[in-house]
Amino acid sequence: MPVLPIHNAIAVPESTVYFRPEYYRAMSGREPMKDAKVVLIVTREAIAKNEITPESFYPVGVTGVVTETSLQGFVSIELKSRVNIEEVEIQPDRTLNLKVSRRAEIDDLDPEDEERRLTAVKEAVLAFSEGKPWAPALRVFAALWTTMGDVAAGLSPWMPGKNEERYALLAEDSRARRFDAMEKMIYEYLELMKVGNEVRTAQEEDHQKIYREAAIKKQLEYLQNELDELHPENSSDLQKLEQKLAEAPLNELARKECDKVLSRLKQEGKNSAEYGLLYDYLDFMASLPWHKEEAKEIDLDEAERILDADHFGLEKVKRRIIQQIAVMNLKKLQSGSILLFVGAPGTGKTSIGQSIARSLGRKYVRVSLGGVRDEADIRGHRRTYIGAMPGRILDGIQKCGVSNPVMVLDEVDKLSMSYNGDPASALLEVLDPEQNANFTDHYLNVPFDLSDVLFICTANSLDTIPQPLLDRMEVISFRGYTPTEKQEIARLHLLPKAMDAVGIGEGELELSPDALQAVIDDYTREAGVRGLKKCMDVLCRSAAVHLVRGGEKPLRVTAENLRELLDMQPLPHRHVKDAAKPGVVTGLAWTPVGGDVLYIETMLTRGSGRTVVTGRLGDVMKESAQIAVSLVKHLFPESAELFEKSDLHIHVPDGATPKDGPSAGVTLTSSLASLVTDIPVPPAIAMTGEVSLQGEVKAIGGLPEKLMAAQRAGVKKVFIPAENVDDLRDVAAEVKETLEIIPVREIEELLAHLGIHRTEPTLIAS
Ligand code: ADP
């Protein structure tokens, strides 16, 4: 029986192995013949034929039958059963003669299990071969595999593993354990190959990754489309965005930019940091109102009716608006002069903006500029900036959804400069009709046409508005309301609105005129009506509780129960003092929240001619104080010695704005004159005006507010610069009626009115 020594090969029962005919011939010394019976034995070492000894072999071999001799140049042997090698005899031609006995197998393999696992292994091998150049050959080969031994033997030339491990398969008596071991070996080999392949191809893959990703995305898109077609209701965000962009009336530049960004968006994965940014941008672009609105003809009477219905008084403002509408009608324009409403808080500046929008039949949007320090707040951030956002102007446009809203830019006086650029100059660009048709917000990166927007700005004070910005605007002053006007506003507007807001009907709440007057006089101190509005709201809430508790209808608010219903302390009275004292004179000041009265106090103390100025206006007042001292010395020469021997202390209380300093000139001079002459000036006499070294009384600003403050404080007589007489037109008739207003040209004229004449001074510090 031909004996074939093998080394490091898998040869187990129930498998087919292949030999080259030359090897068969050389080892067995015979010609391979079909059906010939053979024995395979395993050498311990890889040795040459002439080195073989009887000890060269492991003790277990396997018998086989030659089934083919021509198969593609191979001899195929079907292995049958294991044998114990009893004796090895080496022939002179170095072929082997064996004495063997059959070795029993433990048949513990469940055939069903065997079948299932074999199929799985074959599939795994075939799957692994997928895409490899040798796959077709393997498939031919694999078609012949009927046992696990076939697979293991088939793969054996490629599988790593030691001779002992392979022999151990043959030496194993249990069929099940052998099966397990071979299965494990094969799977391990496949894994190893995969990892090996991965390492080898990692670099290639890096390159391929990009293409692969693109391909996957294409596939995804295709699949998504299919899905979307099945479920049109949940089409993806991106598609919706694309749709939205396609429908948006973008201009050419904007379309180009959007297309660019869209293609970048598609390249980005959904989880990338950039994705959200690009998405938000496109969404913003698509929702901007690119479409131009037609200019409408406005009915002036109707517009007037709306303005009157919303706001009491404010004739000057309303007249100006009507003029603007008329011009817009004639010129078929949607915008015109930029109006700047200046006045104390609560005087209706913002709310009339809303009513202008209503009268024009246009949308209203309010953009607050208070505290804006960064240019990017107006002009937007560049998109490269993390957290980039559009500026407030375009944000407002997007929110209101039309290209021609009435845009109220609130608090332009609160813009400030910072190291981040000058927001005022950016605003200048927004407001400039020459430039704003092409306003470019950095975030958008393409121009947006703002020329149809009707801009209205509001401010409390003109002082802090940069001049170039101020030059662009037409200033309209809101001077504040008189007590009578406040009564009307509360009765006609604030109270009905407040009642409506809490659901109180007519006939359920009654506010007596006395009570209303008391609210205005004792619970609010303001030029506008914000505090008054709050009080009306509080009254209505108290009334709501009363009514819900089943209280009597209507709830009558009187001067008596007012305090309880408002649940507030009345404000301390700010009435002018009763007692007059030499050296103390009532002045009038302008502040951003309206006018106010203040007392200028002067005092001479023993000293050496120094002047001390205290109070908030300290520095500004110093110059005025020098002028006043010189004037008084000039007018009252006898006092010069007094000033030399004394220190002069001037105190100006808080309240006024620094810019208002000079307008206290007449008050300061009067107070000094009163001091040196020891003639008191009654506190119910107030005054305002600048004074020159020549003693001329010069014009001041904010006259209406100052006179109103005087009236509120119970002043009876006011001296004003003759140069300001024209401004009295803006002063409410009611104020003019209650005050005795005396225009003066010279300080001496004023002093004469006060009864301060040149007399012998009373020496305080002699
Ligand atoms: P501002 O912008 O000047 O600070 P607002 O416009 O916010 O003031 O006005 C405050 C409140 O007072 C608003 O509710 C407004 O409707 C009301 N108001 C102000 N002036 C008038 C007025 N003349 N007639 C009716 N309501 C007014």
Residues whose N, C-alpha, C, O or C-beta is under 5 A from the ligand:
A	BS01	ADP	D310 H311 F312 G313 A344 P345 G346 T347 G348 K349 T350 S351 I352 I489 H493 V529
